[in-house]
């Protein structure tokens, strides 16, 4: 059984593409938009595809040992990311922060290249949590599975 991880990213409403996503990281909360997820016309785009890519990035961390970046807020002039790093083991630190990479400059359905070149990550004070990598993967996997019952273009449910 996995330990609860205080990270949750989900849709709060299906009525709009603004203010409809909520990221919870420990006690920190951030409301953001699914707008860029909704306008990404790439096959399989949406919140589900984004969480799939989070899982891919977490596996990269496991293999390469270098920090990985998981986007969660796409804005016109910047993007918000989770930086997940490990000091060399199964424990990871997850922290929220910003990059000046614009949300329109890459597809949310294809984050790998952009995530690999984040060099201006500015962490948000007191947003970090520590957890087991396996528990984090299980938590994100569970959140992704929950989307299977949601039918919305921005969720990428098929």
Secondary structure as UniProt FT lines:
FT   STRAND          7..11
FT   STRAND          21..25
FT   TURN            26..27
FT   STRAND          28..32
FT   HELIX           35..39
FT   TURN            43..44
FT   HELIX           47..64
FT   STRAND          68..74
FT   STRAND          79..85
FT   STRAND          91..99
FT   HELIX           103..105
FT   TURN            108..109
FT   HELIX           112..115
FT   TURN            116..117
FT   STRAND          122..123
FT   TURN            125..126
FT   STRAND          129..132
FT   HELIX           133..146
FT   HELIX           147..149
FT   HELIX           153..155
//
